Amino acid sequence: MAHITVDGTLLEVTEGALLIEELLHNKINIPHFCYHPSLGKDGNCRMCMVEIEGQKRPQIACDTPIKNGMIVRTKGAKIDQVKRAMLELELINHPIDCPICDQAGECQLQNYYMDVGLYESRLSTPKTHGQKRVDLGANVVLDQERCVLCTRCVRFTQNIAKTNELGVLKRADHSVITTFPGTQLSSPYAMNVVDLCPVGALTNKDFRFHKRVWFLQSQEAICNGCARGCSLFVDHHKEKYKEEVIYRYRPRLNVDVNGYFICDAGRLSYKNENACQGVHPLIRGKISESEYAEGKLLKLLKRHQGKTLWLISSTLSVEEMVRVQQVARTYGSFVSAYGALYEDVSFGDTFLKCSDRSSNGRSLKLLHIDASEGYFETALDEATLVITVGRNDVDTLDAKGYSNSVVIVSQQPLEACEGVELFLPMSSHMARDGSFINIDGRIQYSACAIPLSPDVKPLLSILANVLNDGVFTCKEVWEHHLSDRAPFLDVSFENLPIKIDL
């Protein structure tokens, strides 16, 4: 460790580390464009200038290793003048189109400009213009005039995605970011360049001009697209007289799982959540009231006691699986996860995407839920009622020759639901909280519970009403059913996330 003084404050930092890393770690505001923790230093924007006692001229913090006893100044008339000059160079050819820019409200250039306070332009020559609305492919649109040439996007395609589609072409103030001739941005992680861009040069075609960011509310969640379980920010908004709508997913930093990035498939999966709105319970294809439909479920369980098969999905949370088991024990039912594990070799890669598309498949084994075909067929032969949870398997049941009563508890009804005994909607993934175990054995709690359909209940509430035991929340499930159960004996709800042995 080393001790340095920054703006009169003594800090204990790591000796030899980059100065900008320790400044940001200690929440000291230091302007920067080209530096990013996942991409490292580049030193081209010169915005992170600081004064270091003993040095003749200001130094860039992104390329200055820390030495014990350093005295650093990030504020003051002299260094502010240097930053103002660097920012003026960045703005020489920048268009003044903040009112129509998608990045407005999240733009680092705007923030730095307001900090510096340079409000008068000294430019007497015409601005150099670049191309606007350039479709790079993979849902990314480029505005060359807004670009500050930080090269974050170029370094991402070179060092992270390793697809090398982007580069800097031309020279001097005519330099622009673009794709190489004959190529398009086609990486399955391409949309991460939008998050990396500190200004509005790279924008998300899917989100472009849909919603101003200051209207959006963000909640933390876990992606359920595959077994990786990437951390997300879910940005949503409810307009007056309208339903809540999710507008985008953004990656949330999680060094143990996904780092700073997510795949494009996971990023665009928010559309599945919006499609779950406007769902009503159905009894033999006819719309019913929620309370009556839940009462119907309870009557069916009692009528078919000892002869009910619960067929569950691997997308259910740990808490939901445990509660299904509790209901099954109460009514002498079978629980099967046959067909719930889903492998997609074409989807997986060596970075973040997993071939295992079951977001919580590891919990099935830990909770001793049988997924074998033999157990399923044995249970199906004895069952007079099948309840599918989180999935719709009418075709599978038909293929096995099952012709008795079927209940579907799912996020979204399909055409097959019209012919079943009962369809009971449950809240979708982002509308209910829960814990999920990823491919590495890390238990993560997704606290996101956006009221996409206020009249639709989460599965835990539906099961609590069936059991009538007052256990409605994830925390209550951990306290009542998981705290004394292997392999969760040393795990409490309060210390999630935590890694366990699979």
C-alpha angles and dihedrals in degrees: 000000000000135000120228134170118231118186089337096312121115114228133186108220142159113280113235094019119125112273093229091056093056093043092054091043089056090048094249109153109238118168114235139157110171099041118087126166093234095045101038127212128336103162097210103116097052090203095125095068116153135174116246118192110244095026118109095219138020117282132213110250093213092066101034117100116215120252126188114265097022116157111210132185120195094171136049140092095280099049092039089057090053092050091047090054093049092048091049089057090051091052099046094096099018114121118237095230101123093132091065099032118112090215093060107124093025099051119123090199090059091049094049091046091055091047094051096043099213101158104158123075118221093188112126099169128072117272120254108248128214135188119289131207094017110176104219093178129246092074094298124127122194129210105191094192093062095049117114092193095239086149093217090133092049092050091047093056090045103042107022109026091025091208098114098207097140131066144153113262131191126012145276115348090349092064113123139177113241144140119274114261113284095013136100133200099265108151117129085234097045097118090066087080087070090060091045094051107097093202135033097277095107116041135177110253090205093055098031113129093350102109140356109245095229089066092055126098118206130214129182117243146154122249114240097196095104143348094281093080098207119201116248145185110222112207114201141159138190116215120206113280091005138097123263111272131197110222103182149344121232128190116259118208112258112158092191096055121015107355110208098332146072132187122260092242091058092043093056096043090091086090089071089060094052089050090063094071126109095031121154133188115261128205109194089337097311124112114253139181115268096237093049091047092051090049088051090055091053092049092050091051091052093044093050097036111160091013102070125111120202110205107193136190127236088231092073117105123249090255093051093050091051092050092049088054089050092053090046091053091048093053099032093248134156122243120206134171095192111159093007096114111081126190120192110180092183090060102050127085140167096268118052108321115095127206086218102085095183105106095202105019093129090067092063092066095041091052092044095242109161116232098175123122092228094059091044093053092046092051092044092055090058098039124100092176128041120193114193114199123200092353143064113230103161090126091052091050091048090050090054091051096250113155106164130098120318130195121190120201105184147136097249131021121232128199090267090063092072092071099048129096094247138000113195117184120220130191117277124244097275092041095061133046126231147138124265132189114220130209092275094052096257114147108215128184117220107204095183113125108160113177095234091154108017093193094055116087128217116251092250090061092048092051092044089057090049092051094035091211101124096243104136108142134065091242091054091050090054091049096047104033113014108038092078098036127095130270089022097057094110094037125090129184090244096059097053130158096060135146121239134183113264 
